[in-house]
Amino acid sequence: MNHTGRSTRHDRAVVVRHASIPEAGSGSLVPRDLLVIQGKIAEISGPGLTAPADSLEIDARGQAVLPGFVNAHTHSHFAFGRGFGDLWTLETHLNSGGGISYGSTLEDMHLAAKLGAADMIRNGCTAAYDMVVQTPVTSEHGMHAVASGYQAAGIKAVIAATVTDQTFWSCVPNLLGEMSPEEAEWIKSITLAQPDEHLAGLRRTLQSWSLDTSKVRPGLAPSVPLLCSDRLLQNVANLAREFDVPMQTHLAESKVQTLLSQRRWGTSLTRHLSDIGFFEGNVSAAHAIWLDDEDIRILADKEVAVAHNPASNMRLGNGMAPISAMCEMGVTVGLGTDACSCSDQQNMIDAMRLATYSSRIRTPDPAYWLSAEQVFGMATQHSAAILGLPGTGTLEVGKCADLVFIDLADIAYLPLNNFWNQLVFSESGRGVKRVMVDGEMIYEDGAFLMFDYDELRRQVHDTAHRLKEIGQQRRTRFKNLEKVVSLFCVGLAQSPFHVNQYVEG
């Protein structure tokens, strides 16, 4: 496969001929031409559309054309963590995650974002919400390095600076007492920046943002509320409103976190965040698994969107999020992959399929199952809303030409009976033929057009080898703690709770 880095940058109008557009409801395909001017869809009509004489013509014969998928939740700083953990729970992932990208430079952060973007692009994704950790505090240089990685790959992104001011081990009562004195002392020596330090770094980053916000937007992300003081949560929320940027957090991702939050605040995490004013503004919550009806009503009332991540929810054993109930109560639900360290790939098609499947093991009643077309909407329009990118996510005049072209000759569509069902249930990503962002082709016939994939492979190989060496001792120490962390937290998870999101006999 020849990956040349050959781009198709141009200033001419683009006309896409003989495209097949799926109809809502029926899943039937209808022939259409699309005219793209200055990166936006100017016209959609039947075959024979009149286009400017010097237009660049793209023959989409035998291809379905859709809005590109939008990944509502991922972490590029874990891009080098693919395959690290097998029997990890969320808590053992939190325990060991600090050894995955330890020692990363600005160049490494850029490369990780580019690597993650490449994984998304080959499966038809055109934008992503990336919660990025930089230690000890966020810097404008780090966030710009990540943003430039997405720009180099050709897709859009929200780069959300992720902060906490308390360590995982300090937030689990009595956990340190289960460790050997030597291990406990080493864990105590791991300290994080304080709220004022974090806020100063975040403010500098937001003030210095000079990149095109229609392509790469800054965002904020107090990562796990349990690992944040109320002061940090409230001040980051205030900063998000001041600079009008989106904010995302992990909400009730595991039963352990939910139980500890209840003990710490005396109420549900959702209620507590609402009470301290955290949910005002453009806020989204990743995972949102361990919620009851009152929690869901709060999210609906506060217009907090949810980024559903079925792959990592199952991979880490966190349970099944009550997505159907959220949709019923009016919560906007987008779709994400989460990091490849806990979901293994950045494949939004896989995320769609898992979202439908996981809804069907919660109840035998199909009235509460997610349909194929419904999860497609989550993976496009709803996720775009979470990113704060209203110009993308749908195929209509005036929207950005962020498109994915699906090869209908692929075996997934033979025979073709209902496009929505076959896209979600049969497609693997192999049928993705082309990907376009703002009218510019960035992927075609297996080749990345904005960068040299073979060079990316060489850089990733060298960087991964160096980071493994730098972090080896640290990863070993974390690995030695996995057993005690797992046993303690699994035991804690046996405590009774008034909702159950596990699938149990």
N, C-alpha and C positions, 0 to 999 in steps of 0.2 A: 504494500500500500504506500503510495507516494504522497507524503505530507509535506507540501512545499512551502507553506506559509504564504500562499498566493491570495491576496485579498481582492475584493471586487469593489473597491472604493470608487465612487463615481458621483457626479452631480446631475446626471441626466434623470429624467423620469424613468420609471420601471413599469412595464406592463407584464403581468403574469397571465399567460394564455392557457385555456383549456383546463383550469383547475376544477377539482371536484369538491364541493362544499357540502358538509353534512347538514341536513335539516334537523331542527329541533323536534324532539318527539319521535319521529319516524325512524331516524337514523339513515334515511335514504340520501343518496348523493345527487347533487344537481350541478350541471356545468356552469361555470362562471369565469369571467375575466376580472382581474383586479388592476387598477391603475394606482401606482404609488408615486407621489410627488413630494420631494423634500422629506422623505422618510415617513410620510403619513399616507394612509389609504385615502385616495381622492375619489374613487369610484369603484363600485362593484356592480357588474351587469352581466347580462347573458353574453355568450360568445360573439366576438366581432366588435368589442368595445373600441371606440375611436381613441387613439392615443397620439401624443405629439410625435412628429416625424422622426425625431432623433432618439426616441425612447429605447432603453435597453429591454429586449424581449426575453422572457424566460418561459420556456415550454414546460408546463406542468401537466402535460398529458399523462393520465394514469396515476395521478397523485392527488391525495386529499390535502387540502390546505386549511390549517387551523391556526388560531392564536397560539403563540408559544406558551409552554408551561412556565409557571412562576413558582419557585421554591420558597415557601413562607418561613422556613426555619432550617438553618444549617450553621456549621462552625468550621471555617476554613483552617483555623489553627490546629485542628485535628486531622488535616489532610494526610499527614504522614503516619497516622495511627491505624490505617487499615490493617486488619488481621491481628492486632496486638492482643485482644482479649476474646475469650470464648465464653466461659461461664461467668461473665461479669453481670452483677446487678448494677443498678444505678449507683448504689453506694460504693461498691468496689471500683466502679469506673471513676467516681469522684476521688476515691482514694488514690488510684493509680494514674489518673489522667495527667497529673502534673509532671510525669516523666516522659510523656510522648513528644512534646515539642520543646522541651527544656533546652535553653541555649540558642533559641532561634534569633537570627539577625533580621534586619529590615528586608534584606534580599530573600531570606527564607520565607518571611511572611508574604512577600510578593509572589514567590513561587508557589506557595501552598494555595493561595487564592486562585492562581492560574490553573493549577492542577485540578482543584475542585470544580472550577468553571468548565474545564475540558470534559470532565465526567458528566456534568449536567448537559452541556451542549450536545454531546453525541446522542443524548436521549430526548432532545427537543426542547430543552429549557432555555429561556431567554432572559431571566431575571432571578435574583435570589436575595433573601434576607439573611445576612451573615452576622452572627453574634461573635465578635472577635475579642479574645483575651490578649492583653499585653501587660506584662509585669515590669516593674512594680506598679507603674501607673500608665494610663493611656497617654500617648503622645501623638501630636499631629503627624509626625513623620511615620509612625507605625500605621495609622489609619490610611494615610495616603499611599503607603506601600501596598496595602491590601487592595485599595481602590484601583491602583494602577495595574494590579494583577488581573482584575476583572476587565478593565479597559483593554488590556493587551489581548485578552481572549475574545472580547467583542460583546459581552453581555452586560446587562444593567444590574445594579445591586444597591441595597441599603447596607452600609458598613456600620454596624451598631457596636459601640464601645462597651465591653462587658466588664462590670466591676463588682467586687464583693469586699467587705472589710472584716469578715470573720472566716476562719478556716472550717472546713467540713468537720474535722475531728473535734474542734472545740464546741461545735453545735450539737453534738450527740452526747447527752449527759452520761457520765460514767464510762464512756468508751475508752478514755485514756487509762482508766484503772484496770482495764483488761490487758493492757500491753505490759511488756517488760519495762522496768525503770529506764533502761537505756533507750528503748524505742519511744517511750513517752516523752523523755527529755528532748529527743531529736524532733519529734512532732511539735513540741512547744516552741522550739526555736524557729519554726516556720511562721513568720509574721507577714501580715498584709498591710498595705497602705491604709491610712485613716481617711475618714470621709472628706476632710478639707483637702487632703492631697489629691484624692480622686477627682474631686469637683474642680480643682484648679486645672488638672490635666484635661478634663472633659471640656471645660470652658475654652481653653486655648485651642483645642481641636476644632470646636464648633466655630470659633471666631476666625480661624485661619483657613477654613474650608474654601478652596478656590476652584474646585472641580465642578463640572457641569452637573447640576443636581437633577437634571432630567435623565441622567445616565447613572451616576453614582451619588447617592444621598448619604449624609451622615445620620446616625441614629444613636440611641442610648439603650443600655441593657443592664439594669441591676440583675445579675444572673439568676441566682436562686434566692428568693426572699428570706429563707431560713438562714442564709449566710450573709445577710445584710442587716445592719442596724436600721431602726426606723428613721434615724436621722439621714442615713445615706439614701434610703428609699424615697423619702419626701424631697430631699434636695435634688436628687437626680430627676424626679418627676417635675419639679419646678423648673429645672434647667431645660427639660424637653419642651415644656410649654413656652418658656421664654424664647427659645430658638425655633419653635414650631417644627420639631423633628419627631419622627416616630419612635416609640419606645416598646420594647418587648422584654418579657421575663418568663422564667419557667414557673408554671403554676401547678401545684399539687401533682407533681409528676410521679411520685411514688407514695405508697402507703406509709413508709417510714417518715418521709418529710411531712406528710399530712398529720400523722400522730404527734410528731415533735412540734409542729406549728400550733396544734391545738393545746398542747401542754404549755407552750411558751406564751401564747397570747390569750388563751382561754376561750377562743372562738375559732371558726374556720379561717384558713389563710385568706380565702376570697373576701370574707367579711372584714377581716382586719385591714387588708389593702384598701378596701372601699372606705373604711372608717378614717384612715389617715390621708385620704385624698389622692391616693396613687393612681386611681383609674380615670382621672380627668385628662382629656386630650386624646391623641391618637395612640392608643395602647393596645397591644396584642399579648396574648398569653399562649406560650407553647405548652403542648401536652394536655393540661387540664383534665386529668384522669379521675382523681379522687374527689369528685364534686357531688353534692346532693342537689336537690331541686332548688333550694334557696340560693345556693351558690350560682347555679345557672341563671336564675332570675336576676341576680345582681349583675352578672356579665351582660345580660340582655339589656337591663335598664341603663347600665353605664356605657353601652355600646362598645364593649371590649370584645374584639375578635379573637378567635382561637386558631392557632396553627397546629393542626392535627398531624401527628407523626406516628402512624401505625407501625412502621418497621421497627423503630427503636423502642416503642412501647412494648412490643412483643419480645424483641431481642434481649432487652434488659429485664424482662419479667415484671413490668410495672402494672400490667392489667389493661383492660379495655376501656377507653374513654367513652362516655355516654354521648356520642356525637348526634345520634338521632334525636335525643331529648334536647340538645342544644339547638338543632335546626328547628325543632318544633316550637321552641320558645323564642326564636328570632335572633339567635346568635349567629353572626357571620363566621363561617368556618372555612379557613383556607387549608392548604395541604403542604407538608414539608417532608424532607428526607431525614433531618437531623444529621449529625456528623457521621462520616464513614467509619469512625471508630466504634459506633454503636448501631449503625444500620447498614454498613458495608458498602453501599454504593449511593451515588447521588442521582438516582433514577426515579423521575417523577411518574413515569408510567407504572413502575413497580409500586410506588406509593399509592397510586389510584387503585390498583388491583387489591392491595392489602387493606385499603380503607373499606372497600366493598365487602371483602371476605370477613373482616373482623366485625363488621356490623351484623353479620348473619349468624355468628355464634353466640350473640347475646340473647337472641330470642328466636323462636320458631315462626314468628309472625312477620311475613314479608312487608307488611305495612310500615314496619320500623327498620327495614333494611335500606342501605344507601344504594341507589341505582347507578348504573354506569355513567349516564349522562349527568347525574347530580355530582358525582365526584370529579368529572371533567370540569364542571363549573367551579368547584373548590380549587382545582389545580390551576385555574386560569384567572377568571374574573375576581373571585374572592381573595385569592392570594395576592393579586395585584393591589386590591384595596388595602390589605395589610401592609404592603410596602409603601403605600401612599403614592402609587403610580397609576392615576386614573386614566392615563393615555394608553394603557396596554391591557391585555387580558381578554379582549373581545375582538371579533372580526366585524368591524363596521366602519363606515366612512367617518373620517376625522381622527381615528385612532392610529397609533404608531403601527407601522408595518413590521411587527415582531411576530414572525410566522414560522411554523414548522410544516414541512412538506413530507407526507407519509406515502411511501411506495405501495400502491394497491396491488402490485404484482407479488408482494411478499406472501408467503404461505399463510400468514395470519388472516388474510382476507380472501382466502380461497375455500369455499365459495363465499361471496359477500352477501350476507343476509341483513345485518344491522351494524352499521359502522360503529356506533357508540359502544355496543356490547363487545365488538371484536377489538376495538382499540384498547379497551380496559382489560378484557379477559384474555385476549390472545396475543396482543402485541408485546414484544420484549424490549423494543428499542432498535431491533435490527431493521425495522421498516422506516426508520428516520433517514430520509434521503437528503434533505436540505434544511438549513436553519438560517433565518434572516432576521436581522435586528435593524430597526429604523431604515428598512429598504435596502440594506447591505447584506449580501450573502456572507456568512461567516463559517459555514460548514456545508460540504457538498460531496456526495458519493464517498463517504468515509474519510474525507480530508478536512483538516482544520485550515481555514483560509487566512486567518489572522496571525498565525504563528507556526513555527516549525515544530511539529510534534516529536520528531526524532531528537531534536535538541532539548525539548522539554523532558523527555525520558532520561537523557544523559544528566541533565541538571538535577532531576529528582533522585536518580540513583546515587549521585555523589553526595547530595545534601542529606538524604536519608542515612547513608553510611556514617557521615560526620555526626549527625544528631544522635544516632544510636550510641556512638562512642562517648559523646559528651554526657549523655543522660544515663549511661549504663549503671553506674553506682546508685544513682537516685532511683531508677526503676527497680533495681534489686531490693532496695530498702522498702519501697512501697509494696513490692510483690510479697515480701516477708510479712506484711501487715494484712494481706488480703484475707487470710483465714480468720483472724480474730474479728476483722471488720464484718466479714460475711456472716459469721456465726452470731455476732452480737445483733446485727441489723435484721437478720432473718428471724431471730428470736423476738425482737421488738415488733416485727410485722405480724406476729401471731396475736398481738393485743387486739381486743374487740374494737370494731368501729361500725357505725350505723349504716354505712353503705359498703357494698362489696363489688369491686371491679375485676376480680379474678374469675376465671372460668374453672369452677371446681365441681367435682362430683358430689 
